[in-house]
């Protein structure tokens, strides 16, 4: 796990406070903030732009966005959408959250990054997270626009040159092979040298135009087991706990804890997660208290049966790591090793 030491210590302290001091059963680890749904791409695996035109024109006010994060108390924020760089006040949202010492990851396809980068200031609490789904041909095909990969690469290099933290997020489908995963992860790790990389099996987002290429549980385990072979998962600077990577390979299994990575959008707090819209509530407190969490998860809701998304299972792995001295030591060793490799 390549999480910076500052962030590792902060998150560990937060988890200790929630579990051991406050004795809270459910609490947020990272908020997925969507201040708009509009986007400048039409990715086949995403359905955000399927919303009505009136919704796509809306932009969340700064005070509302920041207030939701502060109300939740989460130490980390992932700002997505849509394309967040299309929000006219996205820099102010980031500035205010960073001022509160929240770790902010701005998820972007990077098409607007070089144009908008002057609005942002490098900080250990802020990172651009660029979506890269494969090498040039595969990435451009997945986002349905040629030239996107090359622009993303140039934007990453420019952000790095200016002193910004840059991470990546890659989603893989049933059209991927272990080799296509290895190729892009090697490129991001060794050539672009991004700070951290996150990977995820494609999840069955119900509004996505393409419903034929999502991964099932068995496919996911076989794909990542082969991709991780030969020590790749230790060599790559992956922003995941060792237990979550075990989960992807099928070496471990966990229940879903979607309440730990909640989604807040223009509609409010989404129940139960950003992949399933079973209603919205105005506060995180209501999300926790008025959602029947026991009815979700594999074997409970058929929509969950093939899901291995990080929003449901990464926090479970984090909590399992914290509850085991052996796994805590294992995660700490990998964190130190990854930070030395940077």
Secondary structure, DSSP 8 states (H G I E B T S, - for coil): ----HHHHHHHHHHHHIIIIIS--S---SEEEEES----S---TT--GGGS-HHHHT----HHHHHHHHHHHT-SEEEEESS-GGGSTTHHHHHHHHHHTT-EEEEEE-STTHHHHGGG----TTEEEEEE--SSHHHHHHHHT-TTHHHHHHHHHHHHHHTT-EEEEEEEE-TT--HHHHHHHHHIIIIIS--SEEEEEE----TT-S--S----HHHHHHHHHHHTGGGHHHHS-BSS-HHHHHHHHTS------GGGS-EEETTEEEEEETTEEEEEESSHHHHHHTS-GGG-STTT-GGGTT---HHHHHHHHHHHHHT-HHHHHHHHHHHHHHHHH-
